[in-house]
Amino acid sequence: MRKVKLVRAAAFVLVLSAAALVRHNWVLQTFYNEHMRPDADGDDGAQCKLPDYDPLDASIRDYVVRPWPKIDCASTQLPLTYLDERKRLVVNRTAAQKYWGQLECTVQDVRRPPGDDDHVIIGPKKVITGEEGLQSEFCIVQCVELPTRRVVYETGYAQVVDVPAQQAKRSREAAKEGRLNVIVLALESMSRLNFMRQLPLSHEYITNELQGVVMKGLTKVGDNTYANMVPFLSGLAAGYAEMSPRFGDGNTPAGYSDELPATWRDFSAAGHVTMFAEDDAAITIFNYMAKGFKEPPTHYYMRPFWLAMDQQAHWAWDSRCYGHIPKFRFLFDYMERFLGKMHAENRAHFSFTFLSHLSHEAINPIQVIDSDLKGLLQRLKGSGVLDNSLLLVMGDHGNRFDSIRNTVIGRIEERMPYLAVVVPPALDHFRPSLKANAEVLTSWHDGYETVMDVAMLNLGPKSKKLRYGHKGLSLFRPIPADRSCFDIGIPSVYCVCWKEQELPTEVAAGLAARLLEHLNAFIHATDPEGRCAALLLDAVTDAQKLLPATGVAHYRDFAVHFRVTVRVRPSGALLEGTLRQDAWSPPQVVGDVNRINRYRTWW
Ligand SMILES: *[C@@H]1O[C@H](CO)[C@@H](O)[C@H](O)[C@H]1NC(C)=O
């Protein structure tokens, strides 16, 4: 009797749980079917369908301003000093005669204090006699008119000094072994589309003359420069689980970044001479809201130069100048001198050059350097340094603040940075894969793997290793086309694979209300005393439903996303949020909510 009862009970439980399972699956399936109706437009949607827009599409043409005012530094001051062929700092006596009084020109060494990335030590003033060669790496120069001592001239020199002793022999050996160099030139906030429209000469030169392959599916993995360049440089995802908290909250590093396992370390360990240069000292990748590096991260590190230049007065109408020289020139020249020296001395090298101040705020100003950039690339090609170097010309993400950001194309390109891969003849066998991968969804994690292949001499047709980091695959070998945003670290907020449907006003209003609730809860939590005003909805400016491609969607873990953009009072901010809804829960805000208009007016 007992046995029968037990069996009956067991059967009952089984039936119940089977029923629960059936119901569970039914709920999931219903939710899935409700949103994923078969495509009406005949698109099979099996894979990520990459957005493909014309850089000069009619819908955004009004945002593109041409021509942009050329950089004019010549009117700032007469060029009074120069370095002669023996690297002696000389006052140009002919130019000096233009002054009524007598001139006194002085030079000051710039040094980096130990363990401090935010200050510089500026040495005592030495009067320039023209007799001594310029010894120090960085120096600043000033000329005053006598007897008034009125400052009439200010500039600086960034020299590429001799290779540090510990790397001098090794870098020659590494080159002799045939190790390839890596040259990275990055432009802040530069999308693929904006590079094509603002820098057409350079783009044309890269793709035609240098045979560079431009990645059409490259998507950002985080909001700002830091969140994208950390994965590119280290394979770690900023702010995610594999990253230790000491590297910050995702968008900014916490303190010092010395322990970041950046590829420059791998290259240095393999004997390469390394260089890292960024222009805009206030907002550099590892210093913005953080402390940078205790010790210089690379053998050549340009930051002290920019800090010192920022301390000079630099009277100029044009904020793009230091004295009579455009700021970008100091960066490009330093990079070129570094590469020239390494090439002439037969050394293996790695360099990461990042230009920020011309493209951080708006999409148009960068166009003024198109021919300079092309010229730089032409000279690099002519020098022969590209014959044994991998060259990456890239952005980090697209523009985040300019008014184009409020258009459909602007939103897409904010997520899709430029990346041109130029391979030397020794890597020609990777060209077919590179070209195929240009059409596939990729992220900075793939960029990291590609650079690591060079660092680790993993350059055969078959990879020695699946990956060096956490998520990516090298661009050198075929990448499966069925990868999803999630697979390669692209948060759903920045995913571009969605099929989008415009939402009816009532649905949009409900989602906007949820977004506001979320934001006000956040404001209240960070400001319990209530000093900040609660946000009020002014208008819903945009709302879409975002559906994954059928190839990567599955009913078991299916979720639908919504993107809503609202304008709020009293700040006038445009805020773009993403909400996620699955079979079990109502829409909830996920990931970053982005402010997509500027906090202040710049231009
Ligand atoms: C010195 O200044 C004169 C007059 O400004 C200029 O023509 C000349 O090119 C300068 N020389 C050098 C070496 O810079």
The ligand as an SDF file (V2000), in Angstrom:
LIG
                    3D

 14 14  0  0  0  0  0  0  0  0999 V2000
   65.2090   83.2860  -40.0490 C   0  0  0  0  0  0  0  0  0  0  0  0
   64.2540   84.3220  -40.1720 O   0  0  0  0  0  0  0  0  0  0  0  0
   64.0830   84.8310  -41.4770 C   0  0  0  0  0  0  0  0  0  0  0  0
   63.1600   86.0510  -41.4050 C   0  0  0  0  0  0  0  0  0  0  0  0
   62.0160   85.8030  -40.6430 O   0  0  0  0  0  0  0  0  0  0  0  0
   63.5640   83.7210  -42.3680 C   0  0  0  0  0  0  0  0  0  0  0  0
   63.4030   84.1920  -43.6940 O   0  0  0  0  0  0  0  0  0  0  0  0
   64.5300   82.5350  -42.3400 C   0  0  0  0  0  0  0  0  0  0  0  0
   64.0010   81.4560  -43.0880 O   0  0  0  0  0  0  0  0  0  0  0  0
   64.7860   82.0860  -40.9210 C   0  0  0  0  0  0  0  0  0  0  0  0
   65.8300   81.0710  -40.9000 N   0  0  0  0  0  0  0  0  0  0  0  0
   65.6650   79.8530  -40.3600 C   0  0  0  0  0  0  0  0  0  0  0  0
   66.8150   78.9360  -40.4870 C   0  0  0  0  0  0  0  0  0  0  0  0
   64.6690   79.5350  -39.7880 O   0  0  0  0  0  0  0  0  0  0  0  0
  1  2  1  0
  1 10  1  0
  2  3  1  0
  3  4  1  0
  3  6  1  0
  4  5  1  0
  6  7  1  0
  6  8  1  0
  8  9  1  0
  8 10  1  0
 10 11  1  0
 11 12  1  0
 12 13  1  0
 12 14  2  0
M  END
$$$$
